[in-house]
Amino acid sequence: MCTSAGDSVEVLRAQEEWEAVENIQAGAGGWQSPDTPRQLISFDEALQHFQAADLSICREKVRSAVSQRGLSALFRCLFGPPQLHDGLQEERDLILAIAQCSLDHEDPVHSRVLQTIYKKLTGSRFDCALYGAHWEELGFQGSNPATDLRGAGFLALLHLLYLVMDSKTLLLAHEIFRLSQHHTQHFPFCVMSVNITRIVIQALREECLSRECNRQHTVIPVVNNLYAATFLRLAYIWRTQQKTILDSSFVLKDLEILAKKNPKQLLRSLDTYLTKGTKRLSRMGLSGAQNVSGSQDTHPKNLTFTGVCDLQLDTTERVQAV
């Protein structure tokens, strides 16, 4: 049966309306009309929100540096990394305070950050419900992203926001997201991202980034770039060494060691990737990541993702993956 042009327009319009209905789940955390979706929020706007907010409660929880005693303190004083310059300590403490902030669904800025991450990763034009199975599709472990932010707080979401809203790293975000959906090498994208944020937080607290921050006279861009660089390194290892979710804890542990020992190497690799762009993708083995969206293959539900905070492993026992 032939379909007229007018019928085609009606079909497309009906399909868009149906997609809008699917993106709105009444009683699932609130929603807005598809005609008035929330505006995307930039990383800078979200950061300004926290700079102006009262974070006194979060700041009370902050431990800016790891305490050292005895010979360990003496060794660190003589041979360890330099201390962060006085003028940069407030910037560092802001980052650590944000890492102590929980996700508040009642805060419109928090909600816009979530909506922006969802739209930039999925390409959706509509707002999604604040709770629902769609967050599991992005790589959270449940229907509420707030439950997966342990040890990283809202900084984990700011890092994801930075990754998808910076034009230089958006392609990287999409490539890693595609890799996370591979039929055999799949992993929970957002949970993996949270674990990388944890690694960066620990490197910052242990003053492993102080030399680079002092050199660049800033902290936040260094922390953001180390997050992206570590995620890039994870994707490279995951793809080229055929890692699976069962290897996650060991890969993350090795990445933590590398991020603390040689952050400059990671930052340099990110700079190379961003400079060479898409040509770098094929050489790094990322462009071959399989996109299985719409396939009939489903990810096994009985595999447990182990994060870096869940693994107690002596550094001498680490595998040589990095």
N, C-alpha and C positions, 0 to 999 in steps of 0.2 A: 504494500500500500504506500502510495506516494505521500510525503509530508510537505505541506506548504511552508514558505518562509515564516508566515505568521505563526503557524503551529510550533515551529522550531523555537521562536522567541518565547512563546508561552512555556514550552518545555524547559528551556534554560532558566526562565524566571521561577518556575515552580521548583526546579532543582535547587536554586539558590535559597529559596524560602525554606525548603526542607533542611538544607545544610544549616541554616540559621537556627531552626528548631532543635537540631541535634546538638548544637553548641550551647543551648540554654537548658539547664536542668533546674527546674523549680525546686526550691527547698534544698538545694545543694550548695549553699554558701552565697546565694545572691547572684543577681545578674542584671545586665543593662539591656536595653532594647538594641537589636542589631542595627537600628538606624542611627544610634548614638554610641558607637563603640568608644572605649577609652583610648585616648591618644597614647602613642608609644612614648616611653620615657627614656631619655638619654642617661648614660652613666654619670655625666657631670651633674645633671639635675637631681638624680637620686643621691649623689654624694653631698650636694649642697643641702639636701633635706636633713641628712645626719649631722652635717656641720652646724646647722642651726638648732637642732633638737637638743633637748635636755637628756644627756646620756649619763647622768651622774650615777644612777644605779648600775649601769653597765660598766662604767669606769671603775667602780669599787671592786669589781670582779677581776679586773685586769692584773695579770702578772707580766710586766713588760719584759722581764729578762729571767732566764733560768738561773737560780742561785747556785753558786759554786763554793765549795769549801775545801780546806786543806790543800793537798798537793794539786788537786784538780784546779783550784782557783789560782794557785801560783803558776801552773803550766799555762793556763789560759791567759793570764796577765802577760807572760813572757812571749808566748808563741801564738796565741789565739788571734782572732780577728779584731780589728780596731773597734772602739766604741763609737756609737752613733753620735754625730755632732749635736750639740745642745739645741741648735735651731731646728733640728729635724725630729726631736723627740716627741713634740706635740702631735706631729703628723703620724708618727708611729703609734702613739697611744690612741689616736682616733681610730685607726685601723683595728687595733686590738679590742677597742670598745665596741665597734660595730660587730665584731666576731662574737661578742657576748649578747647581742640583741637577738631576740626571738622574732619570728615572723608573726606579724599582727594583721589578720585579715580585715580588721576594722580600719586600719590605716590606709587611706586611698593611695598613698605613694607605694606602700608595700604591694598593694593589689596591682597597681600599674606595672611594677617591676615584673611580677609573675605573668601578667597578661602579655607584656612585651616579649619575654623569653618564649612563651608559648607560640605567639604569632610568628616570631622570627625563625623559630625552628621548624614550624609546621607549614608556614605560608598562609595560615588562616587569616581571613579578614575580620572575623567576628571574635568577640570576647568569649571566653570559656568560663565554665563554672569554677568556683574556687576550690571545690572538692569534686573528685570523680576519677573514674578509671583512665581518663585521658592523661593524667599526670604519670601513671604507670607506663604509658606508651612513650613518654619522654625520658623514662629511666629513673623515676622515683620508685620507691618500694611499696608505696601505698597511695591512697586517694588524697592524702593531705601532705603536701611537700614539707610542712613544718616539722613533721616527725623524723625527717632525714637530715636535719641540719646540726645534729649533735657534734660539738667540737669545732664548728665553723660559724654557726649563727647566720645572721643575715649577710655577712661577708661572702658566704658561698653563693648567694643569689646575686650579689653585686658583681662577682666575678663572671658568672654566667651572662649577666647583662652586658658587661664589658666585652665579652667574647662575641656576642651576637650584634651589638650595636656599633662596634668599631668596624669601619669598612675594610680595614686591613686584615682583620681576624675573622670576619663573618664566613668567608670561604672555608677557613680552617674548621670553624664550628660545624658547618654543614658536612664536611668530609668526615670528621670524627663521629658525628651523629649517624651518618650512613654506615660507618664501620661498626658502630654499636649495634646495628640491626642485622649484621651478617648472620647467615643461617647457622654457622658453627662457631663463629668467634664473637657472638653477641655479648654485650655487657650493659648494665644499667648506666646510661650516659650521665644522667644528673647525679646519681650517687657517686659515680667515679669522679665527677667534677668536684663534689663536696670533699672527697678524700684528698684531692690535689690541693684544694684550698687549705685543708688541715696541714698538709706538708709545708706550704708556704708560710702559714702562721707560725709553725714551729721553727722554721728557718729564720724568720724575723725575730722571734723571741730569743733565740740563741745567738743573735747578732751575726749570723752568717751572711746577712745582706748589707751589713753596715758599710763595708768598704765600697760597694757599688752605689749605695744610697749617698754616701759622702761624696763620691766622685760626680754623681749626677745632681747633687744638691736637692734631692727630692726623695720621697719614699713611696707614695702611692703608685706612680707609674712603674717603678721598679718591681713592686709587689704584683701589679697587674701583669706585667710582661713575664715575670717568672712563672706565674700561674699558667699563662698561655704557652710558654716554652715547655713547661713540664707536661702539660696536656699533649703538646705536639710530640714530645719524646715518647710518651706512653703510646700514642697512636702508631708511631714508627716501630717501636718494639712489638706492639701487639700484632701489627700486620706482617712484619718481616720475619718474626720468630714464631708465627702461628700460635699465639697465646690464646687461651680460652679463659672463661670466668673462673675456672679452678686455679689458675695461676695468678689471680688478681692480687692476693695479699703479698706474694713474693715480688711481683713487679712494682707494686706501690712502695714496698720497703726499700727496694733498690733505688727507686726514684727519690725517696726521702734522703737517702745517703748522698746521692749525687747533688740534689738541690742544696744540701748543707755544705758539702765539700767543694763543689765547683759550680756555683750558680752562674758565674760568668760564661762558662761553656754552654749552658742551656740558653742563656740570653743571646749568645752569639749565633746559635743554631736557629733561634726564632728569627733573628734579623736576616739571616741568609734565606730562610723560607719566605719571609715577607718580601724580600728584595726580588727574588726570582719568581715568585708567584706560582702560577699553575704549572710552569715547567718543572718546578720543584716537586710537585705532587707525585708525578709518575716516577721520579727518581727515588722518592721516599717510599713508594709502594702504597700510597694512600688512595690514589685515584682508582685503584682496582677494587676498592671496597664495594661489596655488593649491596645494592638497595633492594630490600625484600619487602618494601611496602606493598601491600596488596597480595602478597604471596600466601599460599596456604600453610606455609611452614610456621609453626608456633614455637616460642622459646620455652624450654622446660621450666616448670614452676618449682621443681624440687631442688634446684641448684641454689645454694646460699652464697650471696656475695660477701666476701670478707674484706673489710677495709683496713687501712694501715693502723687505725686505733684499736682494732680487734686482735691484732697479732703481736704477741710478745716474742721477739726473735732477736737473738744476739747478732750483732753486725758481723761477727766472724763466721756465721752460718749462712750468710746471704748467698743466693745464687748469682752467678755472673751473667746477669741479663743486660746490664747497662755498660 
